[in-house]
Amino acid sequence: MIRHLLKLVWNRKRANALIVAEMFFSFLVVFGVLTAAVNVWQGWRQPIGFDWRNVLDVSIRSEERAERRASPEAHAQMMRLIDEVRRMPEVEAAALTLTPPYSFSTAESSVDWHGRQVLYLFDNVTDDFDKAMRVNLLRGRWFSAADDASKDQAVVIDTNLARELFGDKDPIGQKIDEEQRALRIVGVIAPYRKDGETTAPAKMMFQRYASDGSYGIMGSDLLVRVRPGTSPAFEEELAIRMQQVAPKMSFSVRPMDQMRARMTRLRLAPLVILGVLGAFLISMVALGLTGVLWQNVTSRTRELGLRRAMGATGANVNRQVLAEIALLATFALIAGAIVVLQLPILGAFSYVTKSSFTIGFASALATIYALTVLCGLYPSWLASRLQPADALRYE
């Protein structure tokens, strides 16, 4: 039976080449959309390592830009500002940060670790950052004022960076040598995805900005965790209070839930656009495929009518047409699978997890098979209704 189907397909190779090409490109589009969607869905279900609820991000701007080390005057003024904010009854915790979550700002660095370059993201924060963002501390401790007496700069890393640097060894107390000051690991937190649910896991390090300003980069954003139920009017009150303390600075207060919503919309927009274009393409392919198969059956009236005259039932003809369509889909999917399976080798899908790739690949295969069978149902039904007399009347 398979040999017979192969002969039928080969004898109509020119007409079938268009069908195979449509299925091939449809498979690539469906695979891309489904893999990206599954990857986002799986990432959305994973913890992000912090709590964005009830957090305000205060962007601080001044004439003096903080370089590697802030001036004593700028540092003292910023510390007074943080102390004043912490004394407000609506505030649970406040901390400076260099690259706040959902801010589209990222700081990246690398370290030469035993002959290989390890890339990681980093942020310079003050001591209460763990309370302001409620990070999940797994081992060790967070920064404290006691670290001012250390000659090393205290850092906290997430489990992804700890695994990359030390494997299964305990990273607490280990040092990472930098050019100016050694970084001493005092704590390990859960994986921290600074830009939220739509981003892939990264390797993260938090470096301490000393409370005396002796080392670290002073951040320009103040994260303020407010108590649940705090009125939105507090945002204006907070900005006014900070302006009174530092009249030469300007302040912009943004709720972090709004920052998260904006980040999510922008990151999901390409996927939504790709999904709409993919759905439009698939619908066009389905209509075209149905028309081509319909024409294919019509042009084979003599052949199918002769088969009915030789004793084949309508169900036999129906199964034959569907089997031919499935065979064409198999050819297209084999070619598509060869192309898709090269992508991980070329590094084109490095941001996609293995499970997302596998689910996307299997779902795309099932979708194309289902699409081709669905498009072939009506033409195969028409073929099953042909009678031997139809072949004699066909011109």
N, C-alpha and C positions, 0 to 999 in steps of 0.2 A: 504493500500500500504506500509506504513512504517513497519507494523508488518511483512508483507511478506519479505521486504528487510532485516529486522533484522534476520529472519529465514535463509535466504540465506547466510548472512554474518556469522551467527553462525555455520551453517553447514560446512563452509569452514574456520573455525577459525584458523587452523594451517597455511594455506596458507596466510590468511589475516593478521596474527600476524606480519609477516615480513614487509608487506606494512605499517601497522600502526606504527611499530618501526621506519622505515625509515622516515615517515612523522613527527614523534615526534621529532627525533633528528634534522631533517632539520628545523623544526620550532624554536627550541632553538637557532640554529646557526643564522638563518635569523633574529630572534628577537634581538640577541646580536649585530649583525653588523648594523642593521637598527637603533636601539636605540642609539648606539654610534655615528653613522653618523648624525642622526637628532640632537643629543645633541651638536655635534661640529658645525653643520651648524647654529643652533640657537645662540650658543655662538659667532660665527663669526660675526653675524649681530648686536650684542650688542656693545655699546661703551666700550672702555677699560679704559677711564679716563685720557689719556694723548696722546701726539702727538710724535711719534718716528721719524718723518721725519726731515731731516737736523740736526740730533743730532749725535755727536761723543762721544764715551765712551773712556776716557783715563784711563787706569789701571796704578796706581802708585805703585811702589814697592821700598822699602828702607830697610836698615839694621835694623832700629828701627821699631818694630811692635807696632801699636797703641793698647793700652789696654783700660781699662775703661776710662782713661783720658790721652791724649797725653802730652808729655813733652812740656814745654814752647818753647823750640827750634824748635821742630817738628811742633808745632802749628804755630809759627811765619813764618817758612819757607813755610808752606802750604798756609797761607794767602797771602804771597808775590807772590806765584805761581799763585793763583787764580786772584789776582789783575793784574798781568802781562798778563794773558790770556784774561781778560775782556777788556784790552786796545787795543787788536788787532782789526783792522777795520772789519774783517770778522765775529767777534763773536757778537752775540746778548745777550747771557747770559751764565753763567757758575756756577755750584754748585757742592759741594761734596755730595756723597751718599755712604752709606754702602753696600746696595744691589741694584745695578742698574737693570733696566728692562732687560729682556731677557738674564740674566747672569747665570741662574741656581743656583743662591745663594739666600737663603731665611733666614730671621731672624724671629723667632716666640717667642711669650711670652704669658702670661696669667695673669689674674687678678681675685682675689676672689671678686665677685660682688654680695653682698646681699645673700651670702650662696651658690653661684654657680660659677664654674670656666668658664670664658669666654676666649677662645683662639683667638688670633689675630696675624697678621703679622705686623712687624714694620720696619721702616727704619730711620736712623739718617741722616739728611740732613742739608744743610746750607740755608741761607735766600732766595737765588734766585732759589731754586729748582722749584718753581711754574712757573717761567719764562722759565727755561731751558726745562722743560717737558710740559709746557702749560696745567697744570692740571685744571680741571673745578671746580672752587671755587663756592659753592652754598650759603653759609652763613658765616658770620663772616669775618675773614681776614687771611692772611698768616703771617708767621713769619716776624719780623723786628728787627732792632738793639735795639729798645725800650724794647724788652723782656729781654735784658741783666740785666736790673735793677730789674726784678721780682725775687722773691725768689722761684717761681715755674718754672718748665720747660714747655714751651709752646709746645703744640701738636696740630696737625690737624688730624682729623679722617674722614673716608668716611661714607656715609650714612648707609652702612651695619653695621658697628660697632656702630654708633650712635643709630640705631634702636635696636640693641641687648642690649645696656646698658641703654638707656633712654626711649625707646618706642617712643611715640609721643611728649615727652617733649623736650624743647629747650636745646641742649647740650652746647651751647656757655656759657663759664664761669664756667662750671661744673669742678670738680676736681676728678681725679683718684689717690687715695693714693698709692704710692709705698714705698718701704722700705727706700730709701735715699732721695727722692725728690718727691713732689706731681706733678702730671701732670695736667696742666690746659688747657682745650680745648679752642682754640681761633678761630677755623674755621672748617667747614664741606665741604668736596668735594664730587663729584659724585663717584660712585663705581669705585675703582681703581684695575684693574687686572694687576699686575706687570709683569707677563709673557705673556701677550697678549691675542689674540683672542682664543687660543686653551685651555685656562684654565678656570676653574669655578670661579664665583665670590667669593671673600674672604672678611674678615673683616680686614681693613688696618688702621694703625696709623703711622703718620710721627712725629718723635720727633726732636726737634731743637738742632743742635750742636751750642753752643754759639760762637759768633764771637770773644770772648776773651778766648775761650777754657776752661771756668770754669766748664762746664758740657757737657755731651753727649759724644758719641763715634765718633772720627774723622774717616770719611769714607776714603777708599783707591781708590775710583774711582771718576773722575771728568767728569761730563756731560757738554758738550759744545754745545750749539745751535748756528749753523752758519747761515749766511744769505742765502736765496735761490739763487741758481746759483753759489755758491762757488765751485771752482775747487777742484777735488780730491787731487791735489798737495798740498793743504793746510794742509792735514794730516801730511805730512813730515815736513812742515814748523812749524806746531804747536809743534811737538815732539822736533824739534831742539831748538825752543825758550824755551820750558820748561826745556830742558836739560841744557841750558845756565844758567837759574835761579837756578836750583837745580842739580848740577853736580853729586851728590852722589846718586841720585835717578834714576830709570829706568822707562821708559814710553812706553806703548803699546797703539796705537790709533786704534780703531775699529769703523767703521760706524755702527750706530744702525740698519740700514736696513739690513745689513748682519747678525747681531746678531739675528734679528727677523726671517730672512729666515732660519737660522740654527735651531733655536728653533722650528719653525713651521714644518720643515722636520722631526726632531726627534720625535716630539709629534704626528705627523700624521702617521709616519711609522708603528706603531703597528696596527692602524686602516686600513691602506692600505693592510698590510699583512693579517690581519684577513678577510678583504673583498675578497682578492684573494683566500684565502683558502676556504672561504664560497662559492664563486662562483664555485670553482672547485668541492666542495662537492655537491652543488645543481645540477650541471651538471651531476655528476656521479649518483646521486639519480634519476634524471629525466630519464636518460638512463636505469638504473636498473628498475625503476618503470614501464616504458613503456614495457620493456621486460617481467616483471612479469605479467602485465595486459594482454599482448598479449598471453602469455602462458596460463593464466587463461581462456581467451576466447576460445582458441583452445581446452583446456581440457573439456570445457562445450558445445561442439558441439551438443551432443545429447540433452542436456537440452534446449538449445536455439532453436535447430531445432524443437523440440517437441512444443515449445511455438509458433513458426511460424505456425506449422501444426494446432494448435488450434485457429488460427485466428489473432494472433498478427502481426502487421505490422512491417516493418523494423524500423520505427521511434520509435515504442513502445519498441523494443529491445534496440535500441540506448539509449533511455532515461533510461531504466532499468540499463544498465551497468554504465552509468554516475552517476546515483543516488547511486548505490552501492559504487562507488569510492568516491563520496562526503560524504557518510555515514562513510566510513573508515577514511577519512580525519577529519571528525567531532570528532570521537573517539580520534584520535591522538591529535587534537588541544585542546580537553577538558583536556586531561592529561597534555599537555604542558602548558595550561593556569593555571592549579592548581600549577605547579612548578614555573612558572614565577611570579605569584601573591604573592608568599611567599618571593620573593627577597626583596621588599621594607621593609617588616616586619623584615627581618634579617639584614637590613642595607647594603646589597650587592650593591645597586644602589644609595647610598647617594649622589654621585657626579652628578647624572642625574636628570634633572628637571622633574616635573610631566608631563608637556606637551610632553617632549621628550619620556618619558616612554609610555604615552598613544598613541602617534603617532607611535612609534616603534612597540607596541603591535598590534595595528590595522593593520599596514602595513604588519607585519609578518603573521597575519591571512589571509589577502587578498592574499599575495604572495603564501602561501601554497595551498590555495583553487584554485588559478589560475594555479599553477603548476600541481596539481593533475588532474584538468579538461583537461589541455593541454596534459598531458601524456595519458589521457584516450580517447582522441578524435579518434586516429587511431584504437586502439583495439575495441572501441564501434562501429566504422564504419564497421570494419570487422564483428562484431557480427550482425549488421543490414543487412548484405548481405547474411547471411546464409539462406539456403532454407531447407524445410522439407526433401528433398531427401538427403541433406548432412548428416543428422543425420542417415539415413539408411545405407549410404556408410561408415560411420565412424567406424574404428576399434580401 
